Every structure is written in structure tokens, then in C-alpha cells.
Amino acid sequence: MAMTVRLPEELDAKLEAIARSRHMSKHAVLIEAAERFASTEAKTARVLTLADEITERYADVMKRLEDA
């Protein structure tokens, strides 16, 4: 899917420097960054889901510890 991205000048300059130092295009750097972001967000969602499940599963134990 095609997309136009308008970046603030300062961010564009940073992106240009990263791309130059890695011998990549800015496009490739943006793709890599987006993939990393999506992966991190997915992991965060899984961790939060697991935390909710653990809290639910051990709610009675947590309550007993709280009262101890």
C-alpha cells in the first residue's frame, strides 16, 4: 500500500543520518522501525493479557496474602 509520510524537518534529518550511516534508504529505515514498533506493541498486548489472566487465576491467593 502506498503512503505519503510528512515528517518534521528535525526528524527527517535524523532519519537521513541513520539511513546514511547504515547504507540504507530512508524508506528501508522506516519499514524496519514500523516492524519493530508493531512487534513491540504485539508483545506488550500479550504481556498485559497474561497479567490479567494471572491476576484472575490467583485473585484468591492475592487476597489471602493481602490479609496476612
TAUR-V355578 format. One record per pair of residues at least 24 apart in sequence whose ideal C-beta (glycine too) atoms are under 10 Angstrom apart, sorted by the first residue. I is the first residue (numbers start at 1). J is the second residue. D is the distance in Angstrom with one decimal. If there is no record, write none. Layout:
# TAUR-V355578
I:J:D ; I:J:D
This chain:
# TAUR-V355578
3:30:9.7 ; 5:30:7.0
